[in-house]
């Protein structure tokens, strides 16, 4: 390691050139990175919803929809709006029925704008933007396309503001806690280079999720800043021994390699546990975040040493007093109150473990949309779910299933070809539907030799009859246009191998009532349908995720605990010491989760899993640092004095690292309008604070009481 350190320090100009070239390439790579907003892409390969979505796309093509509502339109304006909306590019159809309360109620007019493009496509956003531009605040809009548009806008609008505020907060923390005015700029420059490398190399991946893109840089900054501080502190110690700055840095780099790399390994291992999630968002976030921490480590070992040596004079000239936090008296109080603190901590941890499963978990909702709330107040909940069933399914089974659905109080409507366009009507019904005289309609039925006909059959017969009878071109054109609309709508219901049924239920998109209702619909389909079928929709996806979430979380938790325990065990070679550290930090995770239960906070599922992996991987470093210092102090001091001196040596690094992580996360949590990201970062901030509390006030008590057993392998004690 010393030879490598010599090359890094003495050949630092070459290192600078390499980083400059890499920075240019990665800056270009950032713009080549593909950001994915479609969470369904991360469903497991064996997901029924994912398979159903693929079949639906193959059978019916890409499609999406926007719900648009207007207030106080007269009858002429109502139909005019439908026509205007239908003329927008990429709009496939606009569903609106003037005499149906589903679409016209108490002065409110609701239109379902169907788009011939994917929800997350540019074309769908252009349709939405044209509606907004044309009607402004008069149009109330909701749907997945609207949510995606808000998501894109939040990343573009929120992230720059969040980044600026976070950087100001971090600089403030570093200025208070660093020994030189120059150090914060050096640290931020080095980590900034690592962030640039990480974001640029993301272009090598097929895509990264919007969540990873949003939190990746700030989490990388918060998780790896302490490595820079550890190297700088070691360099300051080595300068007292060596006159040459280069020699001091070579020895600092050599001697700090093990503790810094050991500290980073726990974080990387914790993040890599995400890769083993069945829901592939874990792979996305785990790879990018672990890569970011690793690249930070590389920059600390290769770039930072040369920068520090080159700017040593500036560092010395800008020396200042840093905040000093004496901890000996605090630790004396902690050890004296240990008989109370330890039982209280155990009770709190156990109670938190019991209550953690009561946390309210969210899977789908990313934004609070005021327009959607208003539309639902006017028309009620309209949660649409799609059933894809084989077109060879027995029609009687479909009829029975539809009858059962229509009898449910929580079902708004069921739209299937068999009960809409495929319904055979009498002459009187057809005449009322198309504005024909009853006698003419009856005559056309006789011409076709049928007592009943579908709308499409009647229009075809009518067009042919009028053509032979010399009907007006305008009337024939109107009939053909109506027939074209019906045929297009039929194509959206009848596929090559599967038919599509749209079911609207009166439930929120997620939650127990929604998931229970979807479960009942699926169970009844199992009972009624004899061939393959698939349920598709946000609520179905949410139910599928909810059904496997606890198992997924428990698996990731267990994997993280085992992996980090092994890493800590290799560091301390003491089962008891390693177990103590893991238990303390895992207790902090449970307390964090329980805290959200007590305040009634609904937490996005990603937040819970990330909190587990990040807190266990990152904040256990604080415990490792204190434990190492305690063991070193115990070689020459009694345990009371050793606890105080060890915390004195540790507190500054613990506070610097934790405050930066909390600063990054709280800034994002408070300012980000996107719920999943906001909840995730807020929980990490709260969890970090709880972890610091456990390390500062509970871990010293445990080590104090288990002194002889925990550190017996570290030599003679006083």
C-alpha positions in Angstrom: 0.0 0.0 0.0 2.9 2.4 0.7 4.2 2.0 -2.8 0.8 2.8 -4.3 0.5 5.8 -1.9 3.9 7.1 -3.2 2.7 6.9 -6.8 -0.6 8.6 -6.0 1.2 11.5 -4.1 4.3 12.0 -6.2 2.5 11.6 -9.6 -0.4 13.7 -8.6 -0.2 15.9 -11.7 -0.8 12.8 -13.9 -3.7 11.9 -11.6 -5.2 15.4 -12.0 -5.0 15.1 -15.8 -6.7 11.7 -15.7 -9.5 13.1 -13.6 -9.9 16.1 -15.8 -10.4 13.8 -18.9 -12.8 11.6 -16.9 -14.8 14.6 -15.8 -15.3 15.8 -19.4 -16.5 12.4 -20.5 -18.8 12.0 -17.5 -20.2 15.5 -18.0 -21.2 14.4 -21.5 -22.5 11.1 -20.1 -24.9 12.8 -17.8 -26.9 14.1 -20.8 -26.9 10.6 -22.3 -28.5 9.0 -19.2 -32.0 7.7 -19.6 -34.4 8.5 -16.7 -37.3 6.1 -16.3 -40.5 7.2 -14.6 -42.5 4.0 -15.2 -42.4 2.0 -11.9 -44.1 -0.9 -13.6 -40.8 -1.5 -15.4 -39.3 -2.7 -12.1 -42.0 -5.4 -11.4 -40.5 -8.9 -11.0 -40.3 -11.1 -14.2 -42.9 -13.4 -12.8 -45.3 -10.6 -12.1 -48.9 -11.3 -13.4 -49.4 -7.5 -13.7 -46.2 -7.1 -15.8 -47.2 -10.0 -18.0 -50.7 -8.6 -18.4 -49.3 -5.1 -19.4 -47.1 -6.6 -22.0 -50.0 -8.6 -23.5 -52.2 -5.5 -23.4 -49.6 -3.4 -25.2 -49.1 -6.2 -27.8 -52.8 -6.6 -28.4 -54.0 -3.0 -28.3 -50.9 -0.8 -28.7 -49.7 1.9 -26.4 -52.3 4.0 -24.8 -53.0 6.4 -21.9 -55.8 8.6 -20.7 -56.4 12.1 -19.2 -59.5 13.0 -17.2 -60.5 16.6 -18.0 -63.4 18.4 -16.3 -65.0 21.8 -16.9 -67.5 23.7 -14.9 -70.7 25.6 -16.0 -70.7 24.7 -19.7 -74.0 25.0 -21.6 -75.3 22.2 -23.8 -73.7 23.6 -26.9 -70.3 24.2 -25.2 -70.4 20.6 -23.8 -70.4 19.0 -27.2 -68.1 21.7 -28.6 -65.4 20.8 -25.9 -65.6 17.2 -26.8 -65.0 18.0 -30.5 -62.1 20.4 -29.6 -60.4 17.8 -27.4 -60.8 15.1 -30.1 -58.9 17.3 -32.6 -55.7 17.5 -30.5 -52.8 15.5 -32.1 -52.4 11.9 -30.8 -55.9 12.0 -29.2 -57.5 8.7 -30.1 -61.0 9.4 -28.8 -62.9 11.5 -26.2 -65.5 9.7 -24.2 -68.4 12.0 -23.1 -72.1 11.3 -22.8 -74.3 14.4 -22.2 -77.2 12.5 -20.7 -75.1 10.2 -18.4 -74.3 11.3 -14.8 -71.0 9.6 -15.1 -69.9 12.5 -17.4 -72.4 15.3 -16.8 -73.5 16.2 -13.2 -74.5 19.3 -11.4 -72.9 21.7 -13.9 -69.7 19.7 -14.2 -68.7 18.1 -17.5 -66.1 15.2 -17.4 -64.3 14.0 -20.5 -62.1 10.9 -20.8 -59.4 11.8 -23.3 -57.8 8.6 -24.7 -54.3 9.0 -26.2 -52.6 6.8 -28.7 -49.3 6.9 -26.8 -47.7 5.6 -23.7 -48.3 7.3 -20.3 -44.6 8.2 -20.0 -44.1 9.4 -23.6 -43.4 12.8 -24.9 -46.6 12.7 -27.0 -48.8 12.2 -24.0 -47.2 15.2 -22.2 -47.7 17.3 -25.3 -51.4 16.4 -25.3 -51.6 17.5 -21.6 -49.7 20.7 -22.2 -52.0 21.6 -25.2 -55.0 21.1 -22.9 -53.4 23.3 -20.3 -52.4 26.0 -22.8 -55.8 26.1 -24.5 -58.1 26.1 -21.4 -55.8 27.2 -18.6 -57.3 27.1 -15.1 -60.8 26.3 -16.6 -59.7 22.7 -17.1 -59.2 20.3 -14.2 -57.0 17.4 -15.1 -56.0 14.1 -13.5 -54.6 10.7 -14.4 -51.3 8.9 -14.7 -50.2 11.3 -17.5 -50.8 14.3 -15.2 -48.8 12.6 -12.4 -45.9 11.8 -14.7 -45.9 15.4 -15.9 -45.8 16.7 -12.3 -42.9 14.2 -11.6 -40.9 15.5 -14.5 -41.6 19.1 -13.5 -40.6 18.5 -9.9 -37.2 17.1 -10.9 -36.6 20.0 -13.2 -37.9 22.6 -10.7 -37.1 21.2 -7.3 -33.7 19.6 -7.7 -31.7 22.7 -8.5 -33.2 24.6 -5.5 -32.6 21.6 -3.2 -29.0 21.2 -4.4 -28.2 24.9 -3.8 -29.7 24.9 -0.3 -28.1 21.5 0.6 -24.7 22.8 -0.5 -25.1 25.9 1.6 -26.1 23.8 4.7 -23.2 21.5 4.1 -20.7 24.3 3.8 -22.0 25.8 7.0 -21.6 22.6 8.9 -18.0 22.1 7.5 -17.0 25.7 8.3 -18.1 25.2 11.9 -16.5 21.8 12.4 -13.3 22.0 10.2 -10.0 23.4 11.3 -9.4 25.5 8.2 -11.5 27.7 5.9 -10.0 25.9 2.9 -10.9 22.4 4.0 -14.7 22.6 3.1 -13.9 23.7 -0.4 -11.4 20.9 -0.8 -13.8 18.2 0.6 -16.7 19.4 -1.5 -14.6 19.6 -4.7 -13.4 16.0 -4.2 -16.9 14.6 -3.5 -18.2 16.7 -6.3 -15.8 15.0 -8.7 -17.0 11.6 -7.4 -20.7 12.6 -7.9 -19.9 13.7 -11.5 -18.2 10.4 -12.2 -21.2 8.5 -10.7 -23.8 10.5 -12.7 -21.8 10.2 -15.9 -21.2 6.5 -15.6 -25.0 6.0 -15.1 -25.1 6.4 -18.9 -23.6 2.9 -19.2 -26.8 1.5 -17.6 -29.9 0.9 -19.6 -31.7 3.5 -17.5 -32.0 4.8 -13.9 -35.3 5.5 -12.1 -36.4 9.0 -11.3 -36.0 8.2 -7.6 -32.4 7.2 -8.0 -31.7 10.3 -10.1 -33.3 12.5 -7.5 -31.6 11.3 -4.4 -28.4 9.7 -5.7 -26.1 12.7 -5.7 -27.2 14.0 -2.3 -27.1 10.6 -0.6 -23.6 10.0 -2.1 -22.5 13.3 -0.6 -24.0 12.6 2.8 -22.8 9.0 2.9 -19.1 9.6 1.9 -18.1 13.0 3.2 -16.6 11.5 6.4 -14.0 9.6 4.4 -12.4 13.0 3.4 -12.4 14.1 7.0 -10.8 10.9 8.2 -8.0 11.3 5.7 -7.5 15.0 6.6 -7.3 14.2 10.3 -4.8 11.4 9.7 -2.7 13.8 7.6 -2.7 16.3 10.4 -1.3 13.7 12.8 1.4 12.5 10.3 2.5 16.1 9.7 3.7 16.2 13.3 6.0 13.3 12.5 7.3 14.3 9.1 8.8 17.6 7.8 7.9 16.7 4.2 4.2 17.2 3.2 4.5 14.4 0.7 5.9 12.0 3.2 3.2 12.9 5.7 0.5 12.3 3.1 2.1 9.0 2.0 2.0 7.7 5.5 -1.5 9.2 6.2 -2.8 7.4 3.1 -1.1 4.2 4.0 -2.3 4.2 7.6 -5.9 5.4 6.9 -6.6 2.9 4.0 -7.8 0.2 6.3 -10.2 2.3 8.5 -11.6 4.3 5.6 -12.1 1.3 3.3 -13.6 -0.7 6.2 -16.0 2.2 7.0 -17.1 2.3 3.3 -17.5 -1.4 3.0 -20.4 -1.5 5.5 -22.1 1.3 3.5 -21.6 -0.5 0.2 -22.7 -3.8 1.6 -25.8 -2.3 3.0 -26.7 -0.7 -0.3 -25.9 -3.8 -2.3 -28.5 -5.7 -0.2 -31.0 -3.8 -2.3 -29.9 -5.6 -5.4 -31.5 -8.8 -4.1 -35.0 -7.3 -4.0 -37.5 -9.0 -6.3 -38.9 -5.6 -7.2 -36.1 -4.3 -9.5 -36.2 -0.7 -8.3 -33.9 -2.2 -5.6 -31.3 -3.2 -8.2 -31.5 0.2 -9.8 -31.0 2.1 -6.6 -28.6 -0.4 -5.0 -26.2 -0.4 -8.0 -26.1 3.4 -8.5 -25.8 4.3 -4.8 -23.2 1.6 -4.1 -21.3 2.7 -7.2 -21.4 6.2 -6.0 -19.9 5.4 -2.6 -17.2 3.3 -4.2 -16.3 6.1 -6.6 -16.2 8.5 -3.6 -13.8 6.1 -2.0 -11.6 6.0 -5.1 -11.5 9.8 -5.3 -10.6 10.1 -1.6 -7.7 7.7 -2.1 -6.5 9.0 -5.5 -7.6 12.6 -6.0 -7.8 14.1 -2.5 -4.2 13.3 -1.4 -2.7 15.3 -4.3 -5.1 18.2 -3.8 -4.3 18.4 -0.1 -0.6 18.3 -0.6 -0.8 20.9 -3.4 -2.9 23.2 -1.3 -1.1 22.6 2.0 0.1 26.2 2.3 -3.4 27.6 1.7 -4.8 25.1 4.4 -2.2 26.3 6.9 -2.7 30.0 6.2 -6.5 29.6 6.6 -6.3 27.8 10.0 -9.1 28.7 12.4 -10.6 27.6 15.6 -13.2 24.8 15.1 -16.1 23.9 17.3 -14.9 21.8 20.3 -17.5 19.6 22.0 -16.3 18.3 25.4 -17.9 14.9 26.1 -16.2 13.7 29.3 -18.8 15.1 31.6 -21.6 13.9 29.4 -20.1 10.4 29.4 -19.7 10.5 33.2 -23.5 11.2 33.4 -24.3 8.5 30.9 -22.4 5.8 32.7 -23.8 6.8 36.1 -27.4 6.8 34.6 -26.6 3.6 32.7 -28.8 1.5 35.0 -31.8 3.6 33.8 -30.7 4.3 30.2 -30.0 0.7 29.2 -33.4 -0.8 30.4 -35.2 2.2 28.9 -33.4 1.6 25.6 -34.2 -2.1 25.6 -37.9 -1.5 26.4 -38.1 1.2 23.6 -36.4 -1.1 21.1 -38.7 -4.1 21.9 -41.8 -1.9 21.8 -40.6 -0.5 18.4 -40.0 -4.0 17.1 -43.6 -5.0 18.0 -45.2 -1.8 16.5 -43.1 -1.6 13.3 -45.5 -3.8 11.4 -48.3 -1.3 12.0 -46.7 1.3 9.7 -48.9 2.5 6.9 -47.2 1.7 3.6 -47.8 3.5 0.3 -46.9 2.1 -3.1 -48.4 4.3 -5.8 -49.3 7.8 -4.8 -46.5 10.2 -5.7 -48.3 13.6 -5.6 -51.3 15.4 -4.0 -53.3 16.5 -7.1 -55.8 19.2 -6.2 -57.5 18.8 -9.5 -58.0 15.1 -9.0 -59.5 15.8 -5.5 -62.0 18.3 -6.9 -63.0 15.9 -9.8 -63.6 13.1 -7.3 -65.6 15.5 -5.1 -67.9 16.2 -8.1 -68.2 12.7 -9.6 -67.0 10.4 -6.9 -64.0 8.0 -7.1 -63.4 6.5 -10.5 -60.6 3.9 -10.1 -60.3 2.1 -13.4 -59.0 -1.5 -13.7 -58.6 -3.6 -16.8 -59.5 -7.3 -17.1 -57.9 -9.1 -20.1 -59.5 -12.3 -20.9 -59.2 -14.9 -23.8 -61.5 -14.2 -26.6 -62.3 -17.9 -26.7 -63.8 -17.6 -23.2 -67.4 -18.9 -22.9 -69.6 -15.8 -23.4 -71.9 -17.1 -20.7 -69.1 -17.0 -18.2 -68.4 -13.3 -19.1 -72.1 -12.4 -18.9 -72.3 -14.0 -15.4 -69.1 -12.2 -14.3 -70.4 -8.8 -15.5 -73.7 -9.4 -13.8 -71.9 -10.0 -10.5 -69.7 -6.9 -11.0 -72.7 -4.7 -11.7 -74.5 -5.9 -8.5 -71.6 -4.7 -6.4 -72.1 -1.4 -4.6 -68.5 -0.3 -5.1 -68.5 -0.7 -8.9 -69.3 2.4 -10.9 -69.4 0.8 -14.3 -68.3 -2.2 -16.4 -67.4 -1.6 -20.0 -67.0 -4.7 -22.1 -67.8 -5.2 -25.8 -70.5 -7.7 -24.9 -72.5 -5.1 -22.8 -71.7 -2.0 -24.9 -70.9 -2.0 -28.6 -71.7 -5.7 -28.9 -75.2 -5.5 -27.5 -77.9 -6.4 -30.1 -80.6 -3.7 -30.1 -84.2 -3.5 -31.4 -85.2 -1.1 -34.2 -86.7 1.3 -31.6 -83.5 1.3 -29.6 -81.4 1.9 -32.7 -83.7 4.7 -33.8 -83.3 6.5 -30.5 -79.6 6.0 -30.5 -78.9 7.5 -33.9 -81.9 9.8 -34.4 -83.6 7.8 -37.1 -87.3 7.5 -37.7 -88.6 4.3 -36.2 -90.2 3.3 -39.4 -86.9 3.7 -41.4 -85.0 1.8 -38.8 -87.5 -1.1 -39.0 -87.2 -1.1 -42.8 -83.5 -1.5 -42.6 -83.8 -4.3 -40.1 -86.1 -6.1 -42.6 -83.6 -5.5 -45.4 -80.9 -7.1 -43.2 -83.3 -10.0 -42.3 -82.6 -9.5 -38.6 -84.8 -8.7 -35.6 -81.9 -7.2 -33.6 -78.5 -5.7 -34.7 -75.5 -4.2 -33.1 -74.7 -0.5 -33.7 -71.9 -1.4 -36.1 -74.2 -3.8 -38.1 -77.0 -1.3 -38.3 -74.6 1.5 -39.5 -73.2 -0.8 -42.2 -76.7 -1.7 -43.4 -77.8 1.9 -43.3 -74.8 3.1 -45.3 -75.4 0.5 -48.0 -79.1 1.1 -48.1 -78.7 4.9 -48.5 -76.0 4.5 -51.1 -78.4 2.3 -53.2 -81.3 4.6 -52.5 -79.5 7.8 -53.5 -79.3 9.2 -50.0 -77.5 12.5 -49.4 -73.7 12.4 -49.3 -73.7 14.4 -46.1 -75.9 11.8 -44.3 -73.9 8.9 -45.6 -70.7 10.6 -44.5 -72.1 11.1 -41.0 -73.0 7.4 -40.8 -69.6 6.3 -42.0 -67.9 8.6 -39.5 -70.0 7.2 -36.7 -69.2 3.7 -37.9 -65.5 4.5 -38.0 -65.7 5.7 -34.3 -67.5 2.5 -33.3 -65.0 0.3 -35.1 -62.1 2.1 -33.5 -63.7 1.7 -30.0 -64.3 -2.0 -30.9 -60.6 -2.4 -31.7 -59.9 -1.1 -28.2 -62.0 -3.8 -26.7 -61.4 -6.8 -29.0 -57.9 -7.9 -29.5 -56.2 -10.7 -31.5 -56.3 -13.2 -28.7 -57.6 -11.2 -25.7 -60.6 -8.9 -25.1 -60.4 -5.9 -22.7 -63.0 -5.1 -20.0 -62.7 -1.8 -18.1 -64.1 -1.9 -14.6 -64.5 1.3 -12.5 -64.6 0.9 -8.7 -65.3 3.4 -5.9 -62.0 3.1 -4.1 -58.8 5.0 -3.7 -56.0 3.7 -5.9 -54.4 2.1 -2.9 -55.2 1.1 0.6 -56.9 -1.8 2.4 -60.3 -1.2 0.9 -58.9 -1.0 -2.6 -56.7 -4.1 -2.3 -59.5 -6.1 -0.7 -61.9 -5.2 -3.5 -59.3 -6.2 -6.2 -58.7 -9.4 -4.3 -62.5 -10.2 -4.4 -62.6 -9.4 -8.2 -59.7 -11.7 -8.8 -61.2 -14.5 -6.7 -64.5 -14.3 -8.5 -62.7 -14.3 -11.9 -60.9 -17.5 -10.8 -64.3 -19.0 -10.0 -66.1 -17.8 -13.2 -63.5 -17.8 -16.0 -62.2 -21.1 -17.4 -59.3 -19.7 -19.5 -56.3 -17.5 -18.8 -56.9 -13.9 -17.7 -55.0 -10.9 -16.4 -55.9 -8.0 -14.2 -54.0 -4.8 -15.0 -54.0 -1.4 -13.3 -52.5 0.8 -10.6 -54.5 -0.8 -7.8 -53.7 -4.3 -9.1 -50.0 -3.4 -9.2 -50.3 -1.9 -5.7 -52.0 -5.1 -4.4 -49.3 -7.3 -5.9 -46.6 -5.2 -4.3 -48.4 -5.1 -0.9 -48.9 -8.9 -0.9 -45.1 -9.4 -1.1 -43.8 -6.4 0.7 -43.4 -7.7 4.3 -41.6 -10.8 3.0 -39.4 -8.5 0.8 -38.6 -6.1 3.7 -37.9 -9.0 6.1 -35.6 -10.6 3.5 -33.7 -7.4 2.9 -33.4 -6.7 6.6 -32.0 -10.1 7.4 -29.6 -10.0 4.5 -28.4 -6.5 5.5 -27.9 -7.6 9.1 -26.0 -10.8 8.2 -23.8 -9.0 5.6 -22.9 -6.1 7.9 -22.4 -8.4 10.9 -19.8 -10.3 8.9 -18.0 -7.1 7.8 -17.9 -5.8 11.4 -16.8 -9.2 12.7 -13.9 -9.2 10.3 -13.0 -5.7 11.7 -13.2 -6.5 15.4 -12.9 -10.3 15.4 -15.3 -10.3 18.3 -18.7 -11.8 18.0 -20.0 -9.9 21.1 -18.7 -6.5 20.0 -20.0 -7.0 16.4 -23.4 -8.2 17.7 -23.7 -5.1 20.0 -23.1 -2.7 17.2 -25.6 -4.4 14.8 -28.2 -4.6 17.6 -27.8 -0.9 18.5 -28.2 0.3 14.9 -31.0 -2.1 14.0 -32.8 -0.9 17.1 -32.5 2.6 15.7 -34.1 1.4 12.5 -37.0 -0.1 14.4 -37.4 3.0 16.5 -37.5 5.1 13.3 -40.2 2.9 11.8 -42.2 3.0 15.0 -41.9 6.7 15.1 -43.7 7.0 11.8 -46.4 4.6 13.2 -47.0 6.9 16.2 -47.5 10.1 14.1 -49.7 8.3 11.6 -47.3 8.9 8.7 -47.9 6.9 5.5 -44.5 5.8 4.2 -43.6 4.8 0.7 -42.3 1.3 0.6 -39.0 2.3 -0.9 -38.4 4.6 2.1 -38.7 1.7 4.5 -36.3 -0.5 2.6 -33.8 2.3 2.0 -33.9 3.3 5.6 -33.0 -0.2 6.6 -30.1 -0.5 4.2 -28.7 3.0 4.4 -29.0 3.4 8.2 -27.5 0.0 8.9 -24.7 0.5 6.3 -23.9 4.1 7.0 -24.6 4.9 10.7 -23.0 1.8 12.0 -19.7 3.5 11.0 -20.3 5.9 14.0 -20.5 2.9 16.3 -17.4 1.3 14.8 -15.5 4.6 15.2 -16.4 5.0 18.9 -15.8 1.3 19.6 -12.3 1.4 18.0 -11.4 4.5 20.0 -12.8 3.0 23.2 -10.7 -0.1 22.8 -7.6 1.9 22.1 -8.2 4.1 25.2 -8.8 1.1 27.4 -5.3 -0.1 26.8 -4.0 2.6 29.1 -7.0 3.9 31.0 -9.8 2.6 33.2 -13.2 2.3 31.6 -14.8 5.4 33.0 -12.0 7.6 31.6 -11.8 5.6 28.4 -15.5 6.2 27.6 -15.1 9.9 27.9 -11.9 10.2 26.0 -13.2 7.8 23.3 -16.3 9.9 22.8 -14.2 13.1 22.8 -12.2 11.6 19.9 -15.3 10.4 18.0 -17.9 13.1 18.5 -16.6 15.6 15.9 -16.5 13.0 13.1 -19.8 11.6 14.1 -21.5 15.0 14.1 -19.9 16.2 10.9 -20.9 13.1 9.0 -24.4 12.8 10.5 -25.3 16.5 10.2 -24.3 16.4 6.5 -26.4 13.3 5.9 -29.3 14.8 7.8 -28.9 18.2 6.1 -29.0 16.6 2.6 -32.0 14.5 3.5 -34.0 17.1 5.4 -33.5 19.6 2.6 -34.8 17.1 0.1 -37.6 15.9 2.4 -38.9 19.4 3.1 -38.7 20.9 -0.5 -39.3 17.9 -2.8 -43.0 17.9 -3.9 -42.7 14.2 -5.0 -44.0 12.2 -2.1 -41.9 9.0 -2.4 -38.6 10.9 -2.5 -39.7 13.3 0.2 -40.8 10.5 2.6 -37.6 8.5 1.9 -35.2 11.3 2.6 -37.2 12.5 5.7 -37.1 9.0 7.2 -33.4 8.7 6.6 -32.8 12.1 8.3 -34.9 11.0 11.3 -33.3 7.6 11.4 -29.8 9.2 11.3 -30.6 11.4 14.3 -31.9 8.4 16.2 -28.8 6.3 15.3 -26.6 9.1 16.6 -28.5 9.2 19.8 -28.1 5.5 20.2 -24.4 5.6 19.5 -23.7 8.6 21.8 -26.0 7.6 24.7 -26.7 3.9 24.6 -23.6 2.2 23.0 -21.2 3.7 25.6 -23.4 2.2 28.4 -23.4 -1.2 26.8 -19.7 -1.3 26.3 -19.2 0.0 29.8 -21.3 -2.8 31.3 -19.9 -5.5 29.0 -16.3 -4.2 29.1 -14.4 -7.4 30.0 -16.3 -9.6 27.6 -16.5 -7.1 24.7 -12.8 -6.1 24.5 -10.9 -9.0 26.1 -9.0 -9.8 22.9 -7.5 -6.3 22.7 -4.7 -6.8 25.2 -4.0 -5.7 28.8 -6.3 -3.2 30.4 -5.8 -0.9 33.3 
